Amino acid sequence: VVRRLYNIWMMSRSSGGDAALSFEKLRVKSTTNTTSTSARSTTNTPLESTQSTLCIQLQSTLFSITSKREVANVVRKMALHAAKQILATATTDRSYPSSSHQNEVQASCTDHVLYFLESLLLPSLVNGAELREAILNFVVLSPPSSFFQPQSSQFSFQTMHVLDKIVPICLARLLASACSANKDYIESQGGVKEYGSSLDESDEDQDSTNSVEPKLDPTGGFLPLVITVASVWSEEVFITRTDAMQQQYVTEFLLQSLKGGDLEQNDIGHEHSGSSLASTLVQGITLRLEVSRAESIRIDGML
């Protein structure tokens, strides 16, 4: 399903919209709201109509899956598949002899994957607190048990391949965008008004409105999500018992969250549920810099 979804999305970018019809076969559950919303999209450009149709159908598919873990796994597979496809066209050199070349490839691939995810997932995430939490718990905080061709580094340990780095980086930016749109009513983020529904809304609620206003979730900011990840990253049990590569995965999410510009300066010291991001990070860094730690763990604390 993910492979076909990506192929249709790519076709829509080059063909101008007719490829959206192919996505009908991917639907798990049809709703009246899907049909009526599609009809309202006729004034859009062909590309916008195609992406809107794909977005609606994907939302319907996600909402029909009862397991949050399975929903999150679909999102992970979407990011990973898009990364594999664009990486294959970006370079044929899997060794990346130059760090500058690796950074260039990573930046280019990340932008592509993020565009793909935002085009189809952002409307569902804006009002979908449960979906955001599922991605955080079952993707970011549940790193894969195996990674794609770990890379040699200047240190004594291997680092993640750019393919694996892209996933937590893109998810950090995607979740930040969704939280920002939810908080600030940013209607330009993928058509929030039209598709702003949550996972637990009934079909009746979806069908009863022609223009769904985004619901402001006062607890749906990006900061609580970052603090949740930082809290796990700073736990001694996580530092001592979690595989080093899996810790790098979580570290990449944190790094992107901190440097992405989505948190205000006063957010760092702002307390949420009794703890601040600054104090949590200090605790984690202190634990990681102990001389008895493995080099990879100490490096994570220095980043």
Rosetta silent file (secondary structure, phi, psi, omega in degrees, C-alpha in Angstrom):
SEQUENCE: VVRRLYNIWMMSRSSGGDAALSFEKLRVKSTTNTTSTSARSTTNTPLESTQSTLCIQLQSTLFSITSKREVANVVRKMALHAAKQILATATTDRSYPSSSHQNEVQASCTDHVLYFLESLLLPSLVNGAELREAILNFVVLSPPSSFFQPQSSQFSFQTMHVLDKIVPICLARLLASACSANKDYIESQGGVKEYGSSLDESDEDQDSTNSVEPKLDPTGGFLPLVITVASVWSEEVFITRTDAMQQQYVTEFLLQSLKGGDLEQNDIGHEHSGSSLASTLVQGITLRLEVSRAESIRIDGML
SCORE:     score description
SCORE:     0.000 S_00000001
   1 L     0.000  -45.468 -179.482    0.000    0.000    0.000 S_00000001
   2 H   -62.919  -40.084 -179.890    2.777    2.420    0.944 S_00000001
   3 H   -62.873  -45.588 -178.833    4.649    1.681   -2.283 S_00000001
   4 H   -68.660  -37.469  178.040    1.605    2.353   -4.448 S_00000001
   5 H   -59.884  -45.105 -179.804    0.734    5.453   -2.459 S_00000001
   6 H   -65.865  -42.718 -179.471    4.173    6.901   -3.058 S_00000001
   7 H   -61.925  -41.453  179.446    4.107    6.010   -6.759 S_00000001
   8 H   -67.083  -39.964  178.255    0.731    7.702   -7.258 S_00000001
   9 H   -62.179  -42.706  178.550    1.925   10.780   -5.374 S_00000001
  10 H   -66.280  -39.915  177.704    4.989   10.981   -7.614 S_00000001
  11 H   -62.134  -39.065 -177.786    2.827   10.481  -10.705 S_00000001
  12 H   -64.316  -31.269 -179.280    0.528   13.289   -9.585 S_00000001
  13 H   -71.298  -26.091 -177.642    3.452   15.696   -9.431 S_00000001
  14 H  -105.052  -25.657 -174.751    4.335   15.011  -13.051 S_00000001
  15 H   -96.890  -14.694  176.632    0.986   14.133  -14.654 S_00000001
  16 L    90.443    6.212  169.540   -1.128   16.943  -13.225 S_00000001
  17 L   133.883  -24.837 -174.880   -3.737   14.980  -11.307 S_00000001
  18 H   -65.129  -22.251 -176.481   -5.241   12.013  -13.138 S_00000001
  19 H   -64.797  -16.755 -177.516   -3.207    9.563  -11.054 S_00000001
  20 H   -61.136  -28.627 -178.397   -5.460   10.172   -8.054 S_00000001
  21 H   -62.387  -30.178 -178.937   -8.043    7.795   -9.456 S_00000001
  22 H   -65.762  -22.839 -175.515   -5.679    4.868   -8.922 S_00000001
  23 H   -74.193  -12.395  179.322   -5.748    5.446   -5.208 S_00000001
  24 H   -56.629  -32.436 -177.884   -9.371    4.286   -4.959 S_00000001
  25 H   -71.143  -15.617 -176.849   -8.083    0.700   -4.758 S_00000001
  26 H   -89.167   -7.011 -175.442   -6.109    1.518   -1.626 S_00000001
  27 L   -68.979  135.929  174.244   -9.099    2.506    0.490 S_00000001
  28 L   -95.384  -32.974 -177.305   -9.829    0.368    3.522 S_00000001
  29 L  -145.372  129.692  177.969  -12.959    2.285    4.529 S_00000001
  30 L  -100.314  145.375  177.257  -15.144    4.695    2.566 S_00000001
  31 L  -132.615  155.401  177.003  -17.081    7.491    4.193 S_00000001
  32 H   -61.296  -35.464 -179.417  -19.687    9.937    2.984 S_00000001
  33 H   -62.243  -35.325  179.391  -17.422   12.717    4.145 S_00000001
  34 H   -61.837  -44.110 -177.826  -14.720   11.520    1.803 S_00000001
  35 H   -67.404  -46.012 -176.881  -17.040   11.793   -1.186 S_00000001
  36 H   -66.321  -36.907 -179.584  -18.461   15.180   -0.270 S_00000001
  37 H   -69.314  -37.600  178.015  -15.036   16.645    0.494 S_00000001
  38 H   -62.001  -38.627 -179.335  -13.646   15.385   -2.794 S_00000001
  39 H   -64.343  -33.833 -178.961  -16.500   17.106   -4.598 S_00000001
  40 H   -73.990  -10.982 -175.816  -15.636   20.390   -2.909 S_00000001
  41 H   -89.880    6.870 -172.980  -12.063   20.146   -4.188 S_00000001
  42 H   -67.420  -18.537 -179.634  -13.037   20.616   -7.844 S_00000001
  43 H   -84.508   -6.370  179.358  -11.925   24.233   -7.827 S_00000001
  44 L   -75.436  165.833  172.918   -8.353   23.260   -6.953 S_00000001
  45 L   -68.431  162.186  179.270   -5.603   22.822   -9.486 S_00000001
  46 H   -54.086  -41.843 -179.450   -5.113   19.239  -10.791 S_00000001
  47 H   -66.107  -42.791  179.509   -2.106   18.738   -8.518 S_00000001
  48 H   -64.906  -39.782  179.707   -3.961   20.095   -5.479 S_00000001
  49 H   -64.034  -42.394  179.430   -7.003   17.951   -6.264 S_00000001
  50 H   -62.629  -49.442 -178.129   -4.873   14.845   -6.583 S_00000001
  51 H   -66.860  -33.723  176.825   -3.018   15.427   -3.351 S_00000001
  52 H   -64.830  -42.326  178.337   -6.273   16.314   -1.579 S_00000001
  53 H   -63.436  -45.494  177.956   -7.824   13.052   -2.752 S_00000001
  54 H   -60.183  -42.108 -178.431   -4.789   11.069   -1.659 S_00000001
  55 H   -62.864  -45.561 -179.607   -4.819   12.861    1.671 S_00000001
  56 H   -63.653  -44.692 -178.058   -8.492   12.131    2.320 S_00000001
  57 H   -67.408  -37.586  177.513   -8.166    8.483    1.384 S_00000001
  58 H   -65.474  -41.638  178.091   -5.064    8.042    3.519 S_00000001
  59 H   -59.663  -44.422  178.550   -6.851    9.639    6.450 S_00000001
  60 H   -60.812  -40.122  179.224   -9.754    7.236    5.989 S_00000001
  61 H   -65.168  -46.091 -178.593   -7.308    4.320    5.899 S_00000001
  62 H   -62.832  -41.610 -177.400   -5.485    5.422    9.040 S_00000001
  63 H   -71.549  -17.518  179.736   -8.708    5.989   10.964 S_00000001
  64 H   -85.311  -11.037  179.435   -9.927    2.497   10.041 S_00000001
  65 L   -89.537  121.816 -174.963   -6.919    0.856   11.713 S_00000001
  66 L   -80.956  -26.104 -178.118   -7.685    0.173   15.360 S_00000001
  67 L   -85.589  121.351  178.164   -4.125   -0.495   16.505 S_00000001
  68 H   -63.131  -35.106  178.516   -2.128    2.670   17.219 S_00000001
  69 H   -63.023  -41.316  179.812    1.070    0.706   16.706 S_00000001
  70 H   -67.886  -38.451  177.147   -0.032   -0.343   13.224 S_00000001
  71 H   -61.346  -47.016  179.264   -1.015    3.229   12.356 S_00000001
  72 H   -62.862  -35.248  179.974    2.396    4.479   13.464 S_00000001
  73 H   -66.626  -33.806  175.680    4.052    1.703   11.496 S_00000001
  74 H   -62.047  -43.684  179.861    2.331    2.906    8.322 S_00000001
  75 H   -64.053  -43.029  178.684    3.797    6.369    8.899 S_00000001
  76 H   -61.077  -43.532 -179.514    7.262    4.921    9.528 S_00000001
  77 H   -66.280  -34.928  177.110    7.064    2.856    6.346 S_00000001
  78 H   -61.623  -46.698  179.966    5.962    5.912    4.360 S_00000001
  79 H   -65.029  -43.728 -176.820    9.017    7.866    5.515 S_00000001
  80 H   -67.859  -40.820 -179.471   11.394    4.969    4.999 S_00000001
  81 H   -66.351  -44.365  178.615   10.082    4.076    1.548 S_00000001
  82 H   -61.940  -38.923  179.079   10.236    7.664    0.308 S_00000001
  83 H   -64.514  -42.157  179.242   13.778    7.951    1.691 S_00000001
  84 H   -62.509  -43.153 -176.343   14.865    4.776   -0.097 S_00000001
  85 H   -66.773  -46.841 -177.409   13.411    5.923   -3.399 S_00000001
  86 H   -73.320  -31.108  178.794   14.913    9.407   -3.396 S_00000001
  87 H   -67.910  -35.148  179.489   18.237    8.173   -2.051 S_00000001
  88 H   -64.917  -32.011  179.448   18.496    5.696   -4.890 S_00000001
  89 H   -87.944  -20.439 -177.280   18.192    8.534   -7.407 S_00000001
  90 H   -76.656  -35.527 -177.596   20.401   10.935   -5.451 S_00000001
  91 L  -161.777  153.084  174.236   23.508    8.814   -5.475 S_00000001
  92 L  -107.290   -0.891 -179.548   24.790    5.358   -6.244 S_00000001
  93 L   -90.926  108.017 -176.873   27.673    5.714   -3.804 S_00000001
  94 L   -87.696   -7.395 -176.161   26.696    3.929   -0.603 S_00000001
  95 L   -92.363  -22.051  179.133   29.955    4.573    1.211 S_00000001
  96 L    49.535   68.669 -177.462   29.773    8.390    1.270 S_00000001
  97 L   -63.887  -25.149 -177.075   33.550    9.079    1.375 S_00000001
  98 L  -109.363  128.973  179.378   32.987   12.793    1.908 S_00000001
  99 H   -66.289  -34.637  178.515   31.112   14.106    4.945 S_00000001
 100 H   -66.361  -38.836  177.267   30.088   17.215    3.004 S_00000001
 101 H   -64.754  -41.397  178.901   28.677   15.016    0.244 S_00000001
 102 H   -62.739  -42.508  179.288   26.787   12.976    2.832 S_00000001
 103 H   -64.326  -38.642  179.277   25.331   16.126    4.374 S_00000001
 104 H   -65.122  -44.310  179.153   24.284   17.392    0.960 S_00000001
 105 H   -65.010  -42.623 -179.426   22.552   14.127    0.104 S_00000001
 106 H   -61.888  -43.237 -179.256   20.889   13.986    3.523 S_00000001
 107 H   -64.079  -43.116 -179.168   19.534   17.534    3.227 S_00000001
 108 H   -65.021  -45.498 -178.395   18.170   16.924   -0.273 S_00000001
 109 H   -68.039  -38.042 -179.992   16.555   13.606    0.645 S_00000001
 110 H   -62.036  -43.510  179.342   15.116   14.991    3.883 S_00000001
 111 H   -61.003  -40.586 -179.449   13.371   17.830    2.043 S_00000001
 112 H   -66.241  -48.241 -178.497   11.827   15.369   -0.410 S_00000001
 113 H   -63.236  -41.818 -179.596   10.617   12.959    2.273 S_00000001
 114 H   -64.106  -39.947  177.955    9.239   15.790    4.396 S_00000001
 115 H   -61.374  -42.280  178.054    7.332   17.204    1.415 S_00000001
 116 H   -61.917  -48.239 -178.063    5.807   13.774    0.800 S_00000001
 117 H   -66.658  -43.501 -179.662    4.794   13.339    4.442 S_00000001
 118 H   -65.187  -38.904 -178.481    3.441   16.876    4.835 S_00000001
 119 H   -59.115  -38.450 -171.781    1.428   16.643    1.610 S_00000001
 120 H  -108.109  -24.312 -173.003   -0.461   13.565    2.772 S_00000001
 121 H  -107.584  -25.089 -171.987   -0.214   13.383    6.568 S_00000001
 122 H   -57.043  -45.660  179.139   -0.205   16.919    7.922 S_00000001
 123 H   -57.748  -38.036  178.828   -3.992   17.474    7.830 S_00000001
 124 H   -69.428  -34.293 -177.471   -4.542   14.264    9.808 S_00000001
 125 H   -77.129  -30.598 -175.554   -1.851   15.205   12.314 S_00000001
 126 H   -56.226  -45.696 -178.185   -3.011   18.773   12.896 S_00000001
 127 L  -108.099    5.038 -176.348   -6.129   17.703   14.776 S_00000001
 128 L  -103.057   79.615 -179.628   -5.059   14.148   15.526 S_00000001
 129 H   -60.050  -38.588  179.656   -3.517   14.203   18.994 S_00000001
 130 H   -65.403  -37.104  179.112   -3.751   10.422   19.194 S_00000001
 131 H   -68.093  -41.287  177.563   -1.955   10.061   15.893 S_00000001
 132 H   -61.724  -43.335  179.646    0.836   12.396   17.026 S_00000001
 133 H   -66.335  -36.991  179.363    1.221   10.435   20.254 S_00000001
 134 H   -64.068  -42.963  178.274    1.233    7.127   18.375 S_00000001
 135 H   -63.009  -41.463 -179.319    4.066    8.304   16.117 S_00000001
 136 H   -64.350  -46.743 -174.145    6.016    9.531   19.133 S_00000001
 137 H   -77.737  -37.996 -171.428    5.583    6.336   21.161 S_00000001
 138 H  -104.694   -3.010  174.935    5.746    3.678   18.466 S_00000001
 139 H  -120.908  -60.226 -176.405    8.214    5.211   16.004 S_00000001
 140 H   -65.860  -48.071 -176.933   10.442    7.782   17.710 S_00000001
 141 L   -92.421    5.465  174.199   10.646    6.030   21.079 S_00000001
 142 L  -129.492   69.401 -176.779   10.545    2.543   19.558 S_00000001
 143 L   -60.160  155.750  178.682   13.534    2.589   17.182 S_00000001
 144 L   -62.256  152.157 -179.999   13.972   -0.316   14.764 S_00000001
 145 L   -80.024  -16.691  177.340   15.910   -3.332   16.021 S_00000001
 146 L  -135.827  151.393 -175.379   18.024   -3.379   12.860 S_00000001
 147 L  -125.820  159.586 -176.782   19.420   -0.597   10.708 S_00000001
 148 L   -81.897  111.020  173.186   20.406   -0.167    7.070 S_00000001
 149 L    39.196   73.288  176.814   24.159   -0.587    6.537 S_00000001
 150 L   -52.130  144.270 -173.644   25.620    1.282    9.557 S_00000001
 151 E   -99.485  148.289  172.911   28.404    3.644    8.504 S_00000001
 152 L   -72.175  152.112 -179.201   31.996    3.892    9.649 S_00000001
 153 L  -137.698  179.154  178.342   32.864    7.139   11.393 S_00000001
 154 L   -71.355  -10.147  179.670   35.830    9.031   12.764 S_00000001
 155 L   -98.716 -175.544 -177.249   35.099    7.404   16.096 S_00000001
 156 L   -86.006    5.004 -178.137   35.462    3.806   17.234 S_00000001
 157 L  -126.490  161.885  178.943   31.792    3.066   16.680 S_00000001
 158 L   -87.258  153.709  178.344   29.465    2.940   13.692 S_00000001
 159 E  -117.001  167.133 -179.032   26.812    5.555   13.015 S_00000001
 160 L   -66.707  144.575  171.702   23.421    5.382   11.353 S_00000001
 161 L   -66.263  151.317 -179.651   23.166    5.387    7.584 S_00000001
 162 H   -55.731  -30.722  179.324   21.630    8.558    6.147 S_00000001
 163 H   -60.286  -40.949 -179.886   18.566    6.468    5.235 S_00000001
 164 H   -79.124  -30.863  178.950   17.844    5.814    8.905 S_00000001
 165 H   -65.167  -34.659 -174.890   18.696    9.354   10.019 S_00000001
 166 H   -60.500  -36.258 -174.493   16.093   10.838    7.698 S_00000001
 167 H   -62.793  -57.164  179.399   13.167    9.197    9.495 S_00000001
 168 H   -64.784  -31.918  178.495   13.516   10.776   12.984 S_00000001
 169 H   -64.583  -47.429 -179.887   14.606   14.092   11.456 S_00000001
 170 H   -66.364  -38.148 -179.559   11.537   14.275    9.209 S_00000001
 171 H   -67.277  -34.798  176.309    9.197   13.172   11.986 S_00000001
 172 H   -62.292  -46.230 -179.099   10.508   15.930   14.260 S_00000001
 173 H   -69.367  -37.340  179.795    9.809   18.543   11.600 S_00000001
 174 H   -66.190  -46.225 -179.816    6.451   17.006   10.694 S_00000001
 175 H   -66.100  -37.097  177.717    5.214   16.902   14.291 S_00000001
 176 H   -62.594  -42.949  178.926    6.445   20.450   14.875 S_00000001
 177 H   -64.076  -42.081 -179.201    4.475   21.669   11.852 S_00000001
 178 H   -65.032  -43.358  179.438    1.348   19.828   12.962 S_00000001
 179 H   -65.849  -38.179  179.371    1.532   21.216   16.495 S_00000001
 180 H   -64.961  -43.032  179.506    2.136   24.720   15.180 S_00000001
 181 H   -66.149  -39.261  177.987   -0.873   24.524   12.868 S_00000001
 182 H   -63.635  -40.795 -176.109   -3.052   23.183   15.662 S_00000001
 183 H   -76.253  -40.988 -172.354   -1.987   25.956   18.009 S_00000001
 184 H  -104.813    7.501  179.759   -2.028   28.889   15.622 S_00000001
 185 L    55.723   45.538 -179.310   -4.853   27.896   13.261 S_00000001
 186 L   -79.110   99.844 -175.193   -2.537   27.909   10.282 S_00000001
 187 L   -74.149  -14.614 -177.769   -4.992   27.120    7.509 S_00000001
 188 L   -80.801   -4.397 -178.246   -2.292   27.030    4.865 S_00000001
 189 L   -84.508   77.942  174.081   -0.849   23.785    6.240 S_00000001
 190 L    71.778   22.646  177.571   -2.334   21.283    3.786 S_00000001
 191 L    79.502   54.489 -176.272   -5.956   22.453    4.038 S_00000001
 192 H   -59.002  -43.684 -176.743   -6.529   22.339    7.778 S_00000001
 193 H   -58.869  -39.724 -172.661  -10.095   23.636    7.603 S_00000001
 194 H   -78.518  -35.006 -172.128  -11.221   20.969    5.210 S_00000001
 195 H  -119.072   17.168 -175.073   -9.547   17.936    6.713 S_00000001
 196 L   -78.174   74.735  177.544   -9.050   18.821   10.378 S_00000001
 197 L  -121.460  158.315 -177.425  -10.532   15.732   12.078 S_00000001
 198 L  -106.979  168.289 -175.572   -9.199   13.555   14.871 S_00000001
 199 L   -63.251  -31.304 -173.981   -8.896    9.806   15.214 S_00000001
 200 L   -96.478    8.960  177.323  -11.724    9.520   17.717 S_00000001
 201 L   -75.515  142.763  178.336  -14.318   11.562   15.814 S_00000001
 202 L   -80.554  161.726  177.933  -17.397    9.662   14.687 S_00000001
 203 H   -62.358  -33.922 -179.145  -18.517    9.481   11.074 S_00000001
 204 H   -63.648  -40.459  179.564  -21.617   11.463   12.055 S_00000001
 205 H   -65.156  -37.908 -178.957  -19.490   14.341   13.325 S_00000001
 206 H   -69.212  -35.230 -174.910  -17.449   14.353   10.136 S_00000001
 207 H   -80.399  -18.465 -170.875  -20.519   14.339    7.907 S_00000001
 208 L   -82.432   -8.776 -177.585  -22.368   17.096    9.751 S_00000001
 209 L  -123.975  142.359  176.494  -20.057   19.951    8.791 S_00000001
 210 L   -91.137  -22.095  179.614  -19.097   21.382    5.451 S_00000001
 211 L  -140.001  102.079 -174.769  -16.146   23.307    6.846 S_00000001
 212 L   -86.107  114.686  177.987  -14.403   21.783    9.837 S_00000001
 213 L   -72.610  141.651  176.417  -12.564   24.365   11.916 S_00000001
 214 L   -64.881  132.117 -179.388   -9.280   23.151   13.409 S_00000001
 215 L   -86.680  126.151  179.466   -9.781   22.415   17.099 S_00000001
 216 L   -74.956  119.281  177.388   -7.252   24.090   19.333 S_00000001
 217 L  -101.180  105.444 -175.096   -5.676   21.524   21.622 S_00000001
 218 L   -62.998  -20.202  178.718   -4.141   23.468   24.535 S_00000001
 219 L  -102.254    9.558 -172.088   -1.903   20.517   25.375 S_00000001
 220 L   -95.803   17.688  178.584   -1.008   19.823   21.756 S_00000001
 221 L   -69.339  169.926 -178.595    2.083   21.965   21.467 S_00000001
 222 H   -76.105  -31.334 -177.109    5.401   20.663   20.296 S_00000001
 223 H   -55.792  -48.290  178.999    7.167   21.280   23.614 S_00000001
 224 H   -57.859  -35.490  178.749    5.388   18.476   25.550 S_00000001
 225 H   -66.299  -43.054 -179.732    6.369   16.005   22.830 S_00000001
 226 H   -65.716  -40.613  178.725   10.011   17.056   22.973 S_00000001
 227 H   -63.572  -38.403  177.804   10.037   16.858   26.773 S_00000001
 228 H   -59.743  -46.434  179.611    8.581   13.339   26.573 S_00000001
 229 H   -67.173  -42.638 -179.902   11.385   12.215   24.270 S_00000001
 230 H   -62.528  -36.100  179.761   14.032   14.054   26.295 S_00000001
 231 H   -63.629  -42.850  177.584   12.794   12.390   29.489 S_00000001
 232 H   -67.304  -44.137 -179.439   13.271    8.918   28.015 S_00000001
 233 H   -60.201  -28.419 -175.901   16.624    9.910   26.488 S_00000001
 234 L   -93.776   -3.148  179.420   17.786   11.107   29.923 S_00000001
 235 L   -75.682  136.942 -179.309   16.808    7.990   31.880 S_00000001
 236 H   -64.103  -35.087  179.735   19.719    5.927   33.125 S_00000001
 237 H   -65.191  -35.369  177.166   17.929    2.690   32.270 S_00000001
 238 H   -69.020  -41.201 -178.135   17.604    3.877   28.654 S_00000001
 239 H   -66.957  -38.087 -174.340   21.264    4.919   28.547 S_00000001
 240 H   -89.344  -24.202 -172.437   22.571    1.672   30.008 S_00000001
 241 H  -114.767   -7.278 -178.216   20.247   -0.891   28.424 S_00000001
 242 L   -96.141  140.256  179.175   19.339    0.460   24.999 S_00000001
 243 L   -55.283  140.973 -175.865   21.388   -0.364   21.911 S_00000001
 244 H   -58.787  -39.014 -179.778   23.752    2.471   20.920 S_00000001
 245 H   -67.869  -36.459  177.014   22.315    2.746   17.406 S_00000001
 246 H   -67.428  -34.588  176.221   18.791    3.001   18.786 S_00000001
 247 H   -66.647  -36.764  176.431   19.970    5.776   21.096 S_00000001
 248 H   -61.188  -37.984 -179.880   21.382    7.614   18.078 S_00000001
 249 H   -59.119  -48.083  179.384   17.944    7.368   16.473 S_00000001
 250 H   -68.178  -36.848  179.083   16.287    9.130   19.426 S_00000001
 251 H   -62.094  -39.231  179.253   19.162   11.628   19.608 S_00000001
 252 H   -61.415  -39.309  178.096   18.563   12.648   15.980 S_00000001
 253 H   -63.422  -45.210 -179.682   14.931   13.466   16.804 S_00000001
 254 H   -63.406  -44.929 -179.360   16.002   15.601   19.756 S_00000001
 255 H   -59.226  -45.436  179.588   18.708   17.419   17.809 S_00000001
 256 H   -65.321  -37.924  179.571   16.293   18.340   15.019 S_00000001
 257 H   -63.364  -36.651 -176.467   13.690   19.433   17.560 S_00000001
 258 H   -80.783  -34.571 -175.950   16.173   21.756   19.273 S_00000001
 259 H   -99.123   -2.420 -175.165   17.783   23.269   16.197 S_00000001
 260 L   -77.887   -9.407  179.058   14.725   23.398   13.953 S_00000001
 261 L    81.971   10.613 -177.717   13.544   26.762   15.245 S_00000001
 262 L   -91.418  -10.550  177.021   10.154   25.433   16.344 S_00000001
 263 L  -108.527  135.629  175.791   10.794   26.040   20.047 S_00000001
 264 L   -75.862  159.724 -179.003   10.994   29.519   21.511 S_00000001
 265 H   -59.200  -39.008 -178.975   13.917   30.425   23.748 S_00000001
 266 H   -75.512  -12.022  175.804   11.658   30.580   26.800 S_00000001
 267 H   -66.204  -32.081 -175.254   10.296   27.107   25.997 S_00000001
 268 H   -61.104  -39.362 -178.978   13.604   25.582   27.055 S_00000001
 269 H   -97.326   -4.214 -178.203   13.143   26.661   30.652 S_00000001
 270 L   -70.633  131.719 -179.450    9.347   26.472   30.739 S_00000001
 271 E   -82.165  136.520  176.262    8.052   23.791   33.107 S_00000001
 272 E  -135.214  120.772 -177.230    5.605   21.213   31.773 S_00000001
 273 L    56.315   38.475  174.323    4.172   18.587   34.116 S_00000001
 274 L    88.152    0.077  179.940    6.686   19.562   36.779 S_00000001
 275 E  -142.378  152.385  178.285    9.847   19.508   34.673 S_00000001
 276 E  -106.954  158.657  178.764   11.517   21.733   32.115 S_00000001
 277 H   -63.579  -39.018 -178.312   13.241   20.720   28.918 S_00000001
 278 H   -61.643  -49.213 -178.557   16.461   22.377   30.098 S_00000001
 279 H   -65.672  -36.044  179.234   16.663   20.464   33.367 S_00000001
 280 H   -65.593  -44.250  179.927   15.756   17.200   31.669 S_00000001
 281 H   -66.155  -39.708  178.599   18.464   17.612   29.046 S_00000001
 282 H   -60.269  -41.545  178.019   21.059   18.576   31.644 S_00000001
 283 H   -61.024  -46.436 -179.374   20.293   15.386   33.526 S_00000001
 284 H   -65.357  -41.625  179.820   20.662   13.296   30.371 S_00000001
 285 H   -64.738  -42.874  179.592   23.868   15.002   29.276 S_00000001
 286 H   -59.630  -44.991  179.439   25.403   14.610   32.726 S_00000001
 287 H   -65.128  -37.696 -176.515   24.681   10.894   32.782 S_00000001
 288 H   -74.138  -25.591 -176.675   25.997   10.406   29.267 S_00000001
 289 L   -86.801    1.969  175.774   29.286   12.200   29.874 S_00000001
 290 L   -62.129  138.564 -173.095   30.371    9.858   32.645 S_00000001
 291 L   -62.832  -22.249 -177.908   33.752    8.339   31.722 S_00000001
 292 L   -78.197   -9.832 -178.316   32.450    4.816   32.194 S_00000001
 293 L   -74.702  157.655  174.049   29.992    5.196   29.312 S_00000001
 294 L   -65.798  153.606 -175.794   30.610    3.838   25.843 S_00000001
 295 H   -58.222  -40.696 -178.105   32.073    6.361   23.418 S_00000001
 296 H   -62.088  -36.640  179.587   28.917    6.517   21.302 S_00000001
 297 H   -70.031  -39.989  178.113   26.832    7.412   24.358 S_00000001
 298 H   -65.314  -39.023  178.923   29.246   10.149   25.414 S_00000001
 299 H   -63.873  -39.580  176.729   29.238   11.581   21.893 S_00000001
 300 H   -57.757  -37.933  179.180   25.413   11.687   21.959 S_00000001
 301 H   -71.250  -25.023 -179.179   25.679   13.811   25.089 S_00000001
 302 H   -83.542  -22.684 -174.541   28.131   16.207   23.427 S_00000001
 303 L   -65.848    0.000    0.000   26.043   16.806   20.322 S_00000001
